[in-house]
Amino acid sequence: MRQLAIVVEEDEEGFFVAHAPALKGCWSQGTTEEEALANIREAIEGWLEAEEARASSQLQPGQRLLEVPLT
């Protein structure tokens, strides 16, 4: 299974902020680093679902949306 790079940093208020640079606008946070990581996983899943729905809605006649497993 492919892994995705995540940036995590503690902000000035003590929250942990995480984002996935490869997924524009995919950010989350938590009160601990572990919570921020759990939240960014959820945000990534939502980001990917939304992007798939957007891509599906823009298909032209004769086009198909396929899934390719990554290892």
PDB file with SEQRES, HELIX, SHEET and CRYST1 records, atoms N, CA, C and O in Angstrom:
SEQRES   1 A   71  MET ARG GLN LEU ALA ILE VAL VAL GLU GLU ASP GLU GLU          
SEQRES   2 A   71  GLY PHE PHE VAL ALA HIS ALA PRO ALA LEU LYS GLY CYS          
SEQRES   3 A   71  TRP SER GLN GLY THR THR GLU GLU GLU ALA LEU ALA ASN          
SEQRES   4 A   71  ILE ARG GLU ALA ILE GLU GLY TRP LEU GLU ALA GLU GLU          
SEQRES   5 A   71  ALA ARG ALA SER SER GLN LEU GLN PRO GLY GLN ARG LEU          
SEQRES   6 A   71  LEU GLU VAL PRO LEU THR                                      
HELIX    1 AA1 GLU A   33  SER A   57  1                                  25    
SHEET    1 AA1 3 VAL A   7  GLU A  10  0                                        
SHEET    2 AA1 3 PHE A  16  HIS A  19 -1                                        
SHEET    3 AA1 3 TRP A  27  GLY A  30 -1                                        
CRYST1    1.000    1.000    1.000  90.00  90.00  90.00 P 1           1          
ATOM      1  N   MET A   1       0.843  -1.188   0.000  1.00  0.00           N  
ATOM      2  CA  MET A   1       0.000   0.000   0.000  1.00  0.00           C  
ATOM      3  C   MET A   1       0.885   1.248   0.000  1.00  0.00           C  
ATOM      4  O   MET A   1       1.866   1.325   0.740  1.00  0.00           O  
ATOM      5  N   ARG A   2       0.537   2.197  -0.816  1.00  0.00           N  
ATOM      6  CA  ARG A   2       1.303   3.440  -0.913  1.00  0.00           C  
ATOM      7  C   ARG A   2       1.016   4.328   0.280  1.00  0.00           C  
ATOM      8  O   ARG A   2      -0.103   4.357   0.792  1.00  0.00           O  
ATOM      9  N   GLN A   3       2.021   5.043   0.715  1.00  0.00           N  
ATOM     10  CA  GLN A   3       1.867   5.983   1.819  1.00  0.00           C  
ATOM     11  C   GLN A   3       1.895   7.404   1.284  1.00  0.00           C  
ATOM     12  O   GLN A   3       2.452   7.669   0.219  1.00  0.00           O  
ATOM     13  N   LEU A   4       1.302   8.295   2.019  1.00  0.00           N  
ATOM     14  CA  LEU A   4       1.211   9.691   1.627  1.00  0.00           C  
ATOM     15  C   LEU A   4       1.964  10.535   2.653  1.00  0.00           C  
ATOM     16  O   LEU A   4       1.786  10.355   3.857  1.00  0.00           O  
ATOM     17  N   ALA A   5       2.795  11.444   2.182  1.00  0.00           N  
ATOM     18  CA  ALA A   5       3.550  12.321   3.082  1.00  0.00           C  
ATOM     19  C   ALA A   5       2.606  13.312   3.762  1.00  0.00           C  
ATOM     20  O   ALA A   5       1.738  13.900   3.117  1.00  0.00           O  
ATOM     21  N   ILE A   6       2.784  13.485   5.055  1.00  0.00           N  
ATOM     22  CA  ILE A   6       1.987  14.397   5.869  1.00  0.00           C  
ATOM     23  C   ILE A   6       2.932  15.325   6.610  1.00  0.00           C  
ATOM     24  O   ILE A   6       3.945  14.882   7.152  1.00  0.00           O  
ATOM     25  N   VAL A   7       2.610  16.602   6.637  1.00  0.00           N  
ATOM     26  CA  VAL A   7       3.368  17.568   7.426  1.00  0.00           C  
ATOM     27  C   VAL A   7       2.586  17.835   8.707  1.00  0.00           C  
ATOM     28  O   VAL A   7       1.392  18.133   8.660  1.00  0.00           O  
ATOM     29  N   VAL A   8       3.263  17.729   9.857  1.00  0.00           N  
ATOM     30  CA  VAL A   8       2.630  17.988  11.150  1.00  0.00           C  
ATOM     31  C   VAL A   8       3.481  19.015  11.884  1.00  0.00           C  
ATOM     32  O   VAL A   8       4.706  18.910  11.936  1.00  0.00           O  
ATOM     33  N   GLU A   9       2.809  20.003  12.445  1.00  0.00           N  
ATOM     34  CA  GLU A   9       3.525  21.000  13.242  1.00  0.00           C  
ATOM     35  C   GLU A   9       2.637  21.469  14.385  1.00  0.00           C  
ATOM     36  O   GLU A   9       1.410  21.426  14.298  1.00  0.00           O  
ATOM     37  N   GLU A  10       3.269  21.909  15.436  1.00  0.00           N  
ATOM     38  CA  GLU A  10       2.533  22.460  16.567  1.00  0.00           C  
ATOM     39  C   GLU A  10       2.408  23.969  16.364  1.00  0.00           C  
ATOM     40  O   GLU A  10       3.398  24.654  16.108  1.00  0.00           O  
ATOM     41  N   ASP A  11       1.177  24.479  16.480  1.00  0.00           N  
ATOM     42  CA  ASP A  11       0.992  25.910  16.286  1.00  0.00           C  
ATOM     43  C   ASP A  11       1.241  26.672  17.582  1.00  0.00           C  
ATOM     44  O   ASP A  11       1.534  26.076  18.618  1.00  0.00           O  
ATOM     45  N   GLU A  12       1.121  27.988  17.514  1.00  0.00           N  
ATOM     46  CA  GLU A  12       1.428  28.839  18.664  1.00  0.00           C  
ATOM     47  C   GLU A  12       0.460  28.650  19.827  1.00  0.00           C  
ATOM     48  O   GLU A  12       0.757  29.050  20.953  1.00  0.00           O  
ATOM     49  N   GLU A  13      -0.692  28.044  19.563  1.00  0.00           N  
ATOM     50  CA  GLU A  13      -1.674  27.810  20.620  1.00  0.00           C  
ATOM     51  C   GLU A  13      -1.578  26.396  21.189  1.00  0.00           C  
ATOM     52  O   GLU A  13      -2.350  26.032  22.075  1.00  0.00           O  
ATOM     53  N   GLY A  14      -0.633  25.596  20.684  1.00  0.00           N  
ATOM     54  CA  GLY A  14      -0.423  24.250  21.205  1.00  0.00           C  
ATOM     55  C   GLY A  14      -1.186  23.159  20.476  1.00  0.00           C  
ATOM     56  O   GLY A  14      -1.102  21.991  20.855  1.00  0.00           O  
ATOM     57  N   PHE A  15      -1.932  23.518  19.432  1.00  0.00           N  
ATOM     58  CA  PHE A  15      -2.615  22.506  18.624  1.00  0.00           C  
ATOM     59  C   PHE A  15      -1.643  21.927  17.607  1.00  0.00           C  
ATOM     60  O   PHE A  15      -0.681  22.583  17.207  1.00  0.00           O  
ATOM     61  N   PHE A  16      -1.901  20.702  17.198  1.00  0.00           N  
ATOM     62  CA  PHE A  16      -1.103  20.070  16.160  1.00  0.00           C  
ATOM     63  C   PHE A  16      -1.878  20.166  14.847  1.00  0.00           C  
ATOM     64  O   PHE A  16      -3.018  19.711  14.755  1.00  0.00           O  
ATOM     65  N   VAL A  17      -1.254  20.754  13.848  1.00  0.00           N  
ATOM     66  CA  VAL A  17      -1.867  20.971  12.542  1.00  0.00           C  
ATOM     67  C   VAL A  17      -1.191  20.033  11.550  1.00  0.00           C  
ATOM     68  O   VAL A  17       0.035  19.934  11.515  1.00  0.00           O  
ATOM     69  N   ALA A  18      -2.000  19.346  10.745  1.00  0.00           N  
ATOM     70  CA  ALA A  18      -1.469  18.394   9.764  1.00  0.00           C  
ATOM     71  C   ALA A  18      -2.046  18.705   8.396  1.00  0.00           C  
ATOM     72  O   ALA A  18      -3.207  19.093   8.265  1.00  0.00           O  
ATOM     73  N   HIS A  19      -1.214  18.529   7.381  1.00  0.00           N  
ATOM     74  CA  HIS A  19      -1.728  18.654   6.021  1.00  0.00           C  
ATOM     75  C   HIS A  19      -0.976  17.718   5.093  1.00  0.00           C  
ATOM     76  O   HIS A  19       0.156  17.309   5.351  1.00  0.00           O  
ATOM     77  N   ALA A  20      -1.667  17.394   3.988  1.00  0.00           N  
ATOM     78  CA  ALA A  20      -1.114  16.519   2.958  1.00  0.00           C  
ATOM     79  C   ALA A  20      -0.746  17.403   1.770  1.00  0.00           C  
ATOM     80  O   ALA A  20      -1.631  17.800   1.012  1.00  0.00           O  
ATOM     81  N   PRO A  21       0.536  17.723   1.587  1.00  0.00           N  
ATOM     82  CA  PRO A  21       0.931  18.634   0.509  1.00  0.00           C  
ATOM     83  C   PRO A  21       0.482  18.186  -0.881  1.00  0.00           C  
ATOM     84  O   PRO A  21       0.229  19.027  -1.744  1.00  0.00           O  
ATOM     85  N   ALA A  22       0.381  16.882  -1.109  1.00  0.00           N  
ATOM     86  CA  ALA A  22      -0.015  16.378  -2.427  1.00  0.00           C  
ATOM     87  C   ALA A  22      -1.511  16.574  -2.700  1.00  0.00           C  
ATOM     88  O   ALA A  22      -1.953  16.453  -3.843  1.00  0.00           O  
ATOM     89  N   LEU A  23      -2.284  16.873  -1.663  1.00  0.00           N  
ATOM     90  CA  LEU A  23      -3.734  17.026  -1.802  1.00  0.00           C  
ATOM     91  C   LEU A  23      -4.097  18.466  -1.428  1.00  0.00           C  
ATOM     92  O   LEU A  23      -4.292  18.784  -0.254  1.00  0.00           O  
ATOM     93  N   LYS A  24      -4.183  19.309  -2.421  1.00  0.00           N  
ATOM     94  CA  LYS A  24      -4.408  20.741  -2.201  1.00  0.00           C  
ATOM     95  C   LYS A  24      -5.615  20.992  -1.302  1.00  0.00           C  
ATOM     96  O   LYS A  24      -6.728  20.552  -1.590  1.00  0.00           O  
ATOM     97  N   GLY A  25      -5.370  21.705  -0.214  1.00  0.00           N  
ATOM     98  CA  GLY A  25      -6.442  22.073   0.696  1.00  0.00           C  
ATOM     99  C   GLY A  25      -6.803  21.020   1.723  1.00  0.00           C  
ATOM    100  O   GLY A  25      -7.773  21.193   2.461  1.00  0.00           O  
ATOM    101  N   CYS A  26      -6.058  19.944   1.790  1.00  0.00           N  
ATOM    102  CA  CYS A  26      -6.365  18.860   2.738  1.00  0.00           C  
ATOM    103  C   CYS A  26      -5.612  19.106   4.040  1.00  0.00           C  
ATOM    104  O   CYS A  26      -4.427  18.792   4.154  1.00  0.00           O  
ATOM    105  N   TRP A  27      -6.310  19.669   5.013  1.00  0.00           N  
ATOM    106  CA  TRP A  27      -5.753  20.048   6.306  1.00  0.00           C  
ATOM    107  C   TRP A  27      -6.623  19.502   7.432  1.00  0.00           C  
ATOM    108  O   TRP A  27      -7.816  19.255   7.249  1.00  0.00           O  
ATOM    109  N   SER A  28      -6.008  19.316   8.600  1.00  0.00           N  
ATOM    110  CA  SER A  28      -6.756  18.974   9.796  1.00  0.00           C  
ATOM    111  C   SER A  28      -5.924  19.369  11.006  1.00  0.00           C  
ATOM    112  O   SER A  28      -4.816  19.886  10.864  1.00  0.00           O  
ATOM    113  N   GLN A  29      -6.456  19.125  12.185  1.00  0.00           N  
ATOM    114  CA  GLN A  29      -5.730  19.445  13.408  1.00  0.00           C  
ATOM    115  C   GLN A  29      -6.199  18.567  14.541  1.00  0.00           C  
ATOM    116  O   GLN A  29      -7.165  17.817  14.402  1.00  0.00           O  
ATOM    117  N   GLY A  30      -5.512  18.661  15.663  1.00  0.00           N  
ATOM    118  CA  GLY A  30      -5.894  17.931  16.860  1.00  0.00           C  
ATOM    119  C   GLY A  30      -5.186  18.503  18.062  1.00  0.00           C  
ATOM    120  O   GLY A  30      -4.242  19.283  17.931  1.00  0.00           O  
ATOM    121  N   THR A  31      -5.645  18.114  19.232  1.00  0.00           N  
ATOM    122  CA  THR A  31      -5.010  18.609  20.454  1.00  0.00           C  
ATOM    123  C   THR A  31      -3.713  17.859  20.758  1.00  0.00           C  
ATOM    124  O   THR A  31      -2.881  18.339  21.529  1.00  0.00           O  
ATOM    125  N   THR A  32      -3.543  16.682  20.152  1.00  0.00           N  
ATOM    126  CA  THR A  32      -2.301  15.922  20.244  1.00  0.00           C  
ATOM    127  C   THR A  32      -1.866  15.544  18.832  1.00  0.00           C  
ATOM    128  O   THR A  32      -2.654  15.619  17.890  1.00  0.00           O  
ATOM    129  N   GLU A  33      -0.605  15.137  18.694  1.00  0.00           N  
ATOM    130  CA  GLU A  33      -0.133  14.713  17.380  1.00  0.00           C  
ATOM    131  C   GLU A  33      -0.911  13.488  16.907  1.00  0.00           C  
ATOM    132  O   GLU A  33      -1.245  13.386  15.727  1.00  0.00           O  
ATOM    133  N   GLU A  34      -1.199  12.564  17.813  1.00  0.00           N  
ATOM    134  CA  GLU A  34      -1.951  11.364  17.459  1.00  0.00           C  
ATOM    135  C   GLU A  34      -3.352  11.710  16.961  1.00  0.00           C  
ATOM    136  O   GLU A  34      -3.836  11.126  15.992  1.00  0.00           O  
ATOM    137  N   GLU A  35      -3.994  12.659  17.626  1.00  0.00           N  
ATOM    138  CA  GLU A  35      -5.328  13.086  17.204  1.00  0.00           C  
ATOM    139  C   GLU A  35      -5.257  13.774  15.839  1.00  0.00           C  
ATOM    140  O   GLU A  35      -6.118  13.556  14.986  1.00  0.00           O  
ATOM    141  N   ALA A  36      -4.243  14.595  15.636  1.00  0.00           N  
ATOM    142  CA  ALA A  36      -4.083  15.264  14.350  1.00  0.00           C  
ATOM    143  C   ALA A  36      -3.877  14.245  13.236  1.00  0.00           C  
ATOM    144  O   ALA A  36      -4.421  14.411  12.144  1.00  0.00           O  
ATOM    145  N   LEU A  37      -3.101  13.193  13.493  1.00  0.00           N  
ATOM    146  CA  LEU A  37      -2.884  12.158  12.484  1.00  0.00           C  
ATOM    147  C   LEU A  37      -4.168  11.389  12.188  1.00  0.00           C  
ATOM    148  O   LEU A  37      -4.452  11.087  11.029  1.00  0.00           O  
ATOM    149  N   ALA A  38      -4.940  11.072  13.216  1.00  0.00           N  
ATOM    150  CA  ALA A  38      -6.218  10.392  12.996  1.00  0.00           C  
ATOM    151  C   ALA A  38      -7.158  11.289  12.192  1.00  0.00           C  
ATOM    152  O   ALA A  38      -7.864  10.820  11.299  1.00  0.00           O  
ATOM    153  N   ASN A  39      -7.160  12.578  12.514  1.00  0.00           N  
ATOM    154  CA  ASN A  39      -8.038  13.514  11.818  1.00  0.00           C  
ATOM    155  C   ASN A  39      -7.608  13.734  10.373  1.00  0.00           C  
ATOM    156  O   ASN A  39      -8.461  13.872   9.496  1.00  0.00           O  
ATOM    157  N   ILE A  40      -6.300  13.769  10.103  1.00  0.00           N  
ATOM    158  CA  ILE A  40      -5.859  13.964   8.726  1.00  0.00           C  
ATOM    159  C   ILE A  40      -6.156  12.722   7.891  1.00  0.00           C  
ATOM    160  O   ILE A  40      -6.439  12.837   6.698  1.00  0.00           O  
ATOM    161  N   ARG A  41      -6.096  11.545   8.493  1.00  0.00           N  
ATOM    162  CA  ARG A  41      -6.499  10.327   7.758  1.00  0.00           C  
ATOM    163  C   ARG A  41      -7.953  10.446   7.302  1.00  0.00           C  
ATOM    164  O   ARG A  41      -8.284  10.137   6.157  1.00  0.00           O  
ATOM    165  N   GLU A  42      -8.806  10.895   8.209  1.00  0.00           N  
ATOM    166  CA  GLU A  42     -10.223  11.080   7.884  1.00  0.00           C  
ATOM    167  C   GLU A  42     -10.394  12.157   6.812  1.00  0.00           C  
ATOM    168  O   GLU A  42     -11.206  12.008   5.899  1.00  0.00           O  
ATOM    169  N   ALA A  43      -9.629  13.236   6.928  1.00  0.00           N  
ATOM    170  CA  ALA A  43      -9.707  14.317   5.937  1.00  0.00           C  
ATOM    171  C   ALA A  43      -9.243  13.835   4.568  1.00  0.00           C  
ATOM    172  O   ALA A  43      -9.823  14.210   3.549  1.00  0.00           O  
ATOM    173  N   ILE A  44      -8.202  13.007   4.538  1.00  0.00           N  
ATOM    174  CA  ILE A  44      -7.707  12.463   3.269  1.00  0.00           C  
ATOM    175  C   ILE A  44      -8.775  11.597   2.618  1.00  0.00           C  
ATOM    176  O   ILE A  44      -9.013  11.707   1.415  1.00  0.00           O  
ATOM    177  N   GLU A  45      -9.417  10.740   3.399  1.00  0.00           N  
ATOM    178  CA  GLU A  45     -10.483   9.896   2.846  1.00  0.00           C  
ATOM    179  C   GLU A  45     -11.592  10.754   2.262  1.00  0.00           C  
ATOM    180  O   GLU A  45     -12.074  10.477   1.164  1.00  0.00           O  
ATOM    181  N   GLY A  46     -11.998  11.784   2.974  1.00  0.00           N  
ATOM    182  CA  GLY A  46     -13.040  12.682   2.472  1.00  0.00           C  
ATOM    183  C   GLY A  46     -12.597  13.435   1.231  1.00  0.00           C  
ATOM    184  O   GLY A  46     -13.378  13.615   0.297  1.00  0.00           O  
ATOM    185  N   TRP A  47     -11.345  13.875   1.220  1.00  0.00           N  
ATOM    186  CA  TRP A  47     -10.797  14.592   0.059  1.00  0.00           C  
ATOM    187  C   TRP A  47     -10.824  13.699  -1.166  1.00  0.00           C  
ATOM    188  O   TRP A  47     -11.235  14.127  -2.245  1.00  0.00           O  
ATOM    189  N   LEU A  48     -10.385  12.454  -1.000  1.00  0.00           N  
ATOM    190  CA  LEU A  48     -10.348  11.523  -2.133  1.00  0.00           C  
ATOM    191  C   LEU A  48     -11.755  11.191  -2.628  1.00  0.00           C  
ATOM    192  O   LEU A  48     -11.974  11.100  -3.836  1.00  0.00           O  
ATOM    193  N   GLU A  49     -12.704  11.009  -1.720  1.00  0.00           N  
ATOM    194  CA  GLU A  49     -14.085  10.737  -2.120  1.00  0.00           C  
ATOM    195  C   GLU A  49     -14.672  11.921  -2.898  1.00  0.00           C  
ATOM    196  O   GLU A  49     -15.334  11.736  -3.919  1.00  0.00           O  
ATOM    197  N   ALA A  50     -14.425  13.122  -2.410  1.00  0.00           N  
ATOM    198  CA  ALA A  50     -14.943  14.316  -3.084  1.00  0.00           C  
ATOM    199  C   ALA A  50     -14.304  14.475  -4.463  1.00  0.00           C  
ATOM    200  O   ALA A  50     -14.984  14.836  -5.423  1.00  0.00           O  
ATOM    201  N   GLU A  51     -13.016  14.210  -4.565  1.00  0.00           N  
ATOM    202  CA  GLU A  51     -12.332  14.332  -5.852  1.00  0.00           C  
ATOM    203  C   GLU A  51     -12.842  13.279  -6.837  1.00  0.00           C  
ATOM    204  O   GLU A  51     -12.996  13.562  -8.025  1.00  0.00           O  
ATOM    205  N   GLU A  52     -13.102  12.079  -6.352  1.00  0.00           N  
ATOM    206  CA  GLU A  52     -13.647  11.037  -7.226  1.00  0.00           C  
ATOM    207  C   GLU A  52     -15.039  11.433  -7.726  1.00  0.00           C  
ATOM    208  O   GLU A  52     -15.356  11.242  -8.900  1.00  0.00           O  
ATOM    209  N   ALA A  53     -15.853  11.975  -6.850  1.00  0.00           N  
ATOM    210  CA  ALA A  53     -17.194  12.409  -7.253  1.00  0.00           C  
ATOM    211  C   ALA A  53     -17.105  13.542  -8.279  1.00  0.00           C  
ATOM    212  O   ALA A  53     -17.858  13.564  -9.253  1.00  0.00           O  
ATOM    213  N   ARG A  54     -16.184  14.480  -8.055  1.00  0.00           N  
ATOM    214  CA  ARG A  54     -16.006  15.581  -8.998  1.00  0.00           C  
ATOM    215  C   ARG A  54     -15.553  15.055 -10.358  1.00  0.00           C  
ATOM    216  O   ARG A  54     -16.072  15.468 -11.395  1.00  0.00           O  
ATOM    217  N   ALA A  55     -14.577  14.138 -10.344  1.00  0.00           N  
ATOM    218  CA  ALA A  55     -14.069  13.570 -11.595  1.00  0.00           C  
ATOM    219  C   ALA A  55     -15.173  12.801 -12.323  1.00  0.00           C  
ATOM    220  O   ALA A  55     -15.291  12.892 -13.545  1.00  0.00           O  
ATOM    221  N   SER A  56     -15.980  12.049 -11.578  1.00  0.00           N  
ATOM    222  CA  SER A  56     -17.069  11.284 -12.190  1.00  0.00           C  
ATOM    223  C   SER A  56     -18.081  12.194 -12.862  1.00  0.00           C  
ATOM    224  O   SER A  56     -18.611  11.871 -13.926  1.00  0.00           O  
ATOM    225  N   SER A  57     -18.345  13.327 -12.241  1.00  0.00           N  
ATOM    226  CA  SER A  57     -19.354  14.239 -12.786  1.00  0.00           C  
ATOM    227  C   SER A  57     -18.866  14.953 -14.043  1.00  0.00           C  
ATOM    228  O   SER A  57     -19.668  15.541 -14.768  1.00  0.00           O  
ATOM    229  N   GLN A  58     -17.574  14.909 -14.306  1.00  0.00           N  
ATOM    230  CA  GLN A  58     -17.025  15.610 -15.461  1.00  0.00           C  
ATOM    231  C   GLN A  58     -16.619  14.671 -16.599  1.00  0.00           C  
ATOM    232  O   GLN A  58     -15.967  15.093 -17.554  1.00  0.00           O  
ATOM    233  N   LEU A  59     -17.002  13.415 -16.494  1.00  0.00           N  
ATOM    234  CA  LEU A  59     -16.667  12.473 -17.559  1.00  0.00           C  
ATOM    235  C   LEU A  59     -17.377  12.834 -18.854  1.00  0.00           C  
ATOM    236  O   LEU A  59     -18.537  13.244 -18.845  1.00  0.00           O  
ATOM    237  N   GLN A  60     -16.685  12.679 -19.945  1.00  0.00           N  
ATOM    238  CA  GLN A  60     -17.239  12.907 -21.275  1.00  0.00           C  
ATOM    239  C   GLN A  60     -17.711  11.573 -21.846  1.00  0.00           C  
ATOM    240  O   GLN A  60     -17.282  10.522 -21.369  1.00  0.00           O  
ATOM    241  N   PRO A  61     -18.575  11.588 -22.846  1.00  0.00           N  
ATOM    242  CA  PRO A  61     -19.018  10.338 -23.464  1.00  0.00           C  
ATOM    243  C   PRO A  61     -17.820   9.483 -23.889  1.00  0.00           C  
ATOM    244  O   PRO A  61     -16.878   9.978 -24.509  1.00  0.00           O  
ATOM    245  N   GLY A  62     -17.871   8.229 -23.554  1.00  0.00           N  
ATOM    246  CA  GLY A  62     -16.800   7.294 -23.897  1.00  0.00           C  
ATOM    247  C   GLY A  62     -15.708   7.203 -22.848  1.00  0.00           C  
ATOM    248  O   GLY A  62     -14.825   6.352 -22.960  1.00  0.00           O  
ATOM    249  N   GLN A  63     -15.740   8.052 -21.835  1.00  0.00           N  
ATOM    250  CA  GLN A  63     -14.744   7.998 -20.773  1.00  0.00           C  
ATOM    251  C   GLN A  63     -15.266   7.168 -19.605  1.00  0.00           C  
ATOM    252  O   GLN A  63     -16.466   7.138 -19.330  1.00  0.00           O  
ATOM    253  N   ARG A  64     -14.341   6.499 -18.927  1.00  0.00           N  
ATOM    254  CA  ARG A  64     -14.679   5.724 -17.726  1.00  0.00           C  
ATOM    255  C   ARG A  64     -13.709   6.092 -16.626  1.00  0.00           C  
ATOM    256  O   ARG A  64     -12.551   6.417 -16.887  1.00  0.00           O  
ATOM    257  N   LEU A  65     -14.181   6.041 -15.412  1.00  0.00           N  
ATOM    258  CA  LEU A  65     -13.342   6.280 -14.252  1.00  0.00           C  
ATOM    259  C   LEU A  65     -12.957   4.929 -13.674  1.00  0.00           C  
ATOM    260  O   LEU A  65     -13.829   4.167 -13.258  1.00  0.00           O  
ATOM    261  N   LEU A  66     -11.686   4.623 -13.641  1.00  0.00           N  
ATOM    262  CA  LEU A  66     -11.182   3.342 -13.151  1.00  0.00           C  
ATOM    263  C   LEU A  66     -10.340   3.562 -11.901  1.00  0.00           C  
ATOM    264  O   LEU A  66      -9.826   4.658 -11.677  1.00  0.00           O  
ATOM    265  N   GLU A  67     -10.201   2.522 -11.091  1.00  0.00           N  
ATOM    266  CA  GLU A  67      -9.329   2.556  -9.919  1.00  0.00           C  
ATOM    267  C   GLU A  67      -8.093   1.718 -10.210  1.00  0.00           C  
ATOM    268  O   GLU A  67      -8.183   0.632 -10.784  1.00  0.00           O  
ATOM    269  N   VAL A  68      -6.950   2.231  -9.810  1.00  0.00           N  
ATOM    270  CA  VAL A  68      -5.679   1.538  -9.991  1.00  0.00           C  
ATOM    271  C   VAL A  68      -5.071   1.336  -8.615  1.00  0.00           C  
ATOM    272  O   VAL A  68      -4.782   2.313  -7.925  1.00  0.00           O  
ATOM    273  N   PRO A  69      -4.869   0.088  -8.196  1.00  0.00           N  
ATOM    274  CA  PRO A  69      -4.258  -0.136  -6.880  1.00  0.00           C  
ATOM    275  C   PRO A  69      -2.792   0.291  -6.898  1.00  0.00           C  
ATOM    276  O   PRO A  69      -2.077   0.059  -7.873  1.00  0.00           O  
ATOM    277  N   LEU A  70      -2.359   0.915  -5.812  1.00  0.00           N  
ATOM    278  CA  LEU A  70      -0.978   1.333  -5.677  1.00  0.00           C  
ATOM    279  C   LEU A  70      -0.298   0.455  -4.628  1.00  0.00           C  
ATOM    280  O   LEU A  70      -0.866   0.157  -3.577  1.00  0.00           O  
ATOM    281  N   THR A  71       0.913   0.055  -4.937  1.00  0.00           N  
ATOM    282  CA  THR A  71       1.642  -0.780  -3.986  1.00  0.00           C  
ATOM    283  C   THR A  71       2.884  -0.097  -3.516  1.00  0.00           C  
ATOM    284  O   THR A  71       3.627  -0.653  -2.708  1.00  0.00           O  
TER     285      THR A  71                                                      
END                                                                             
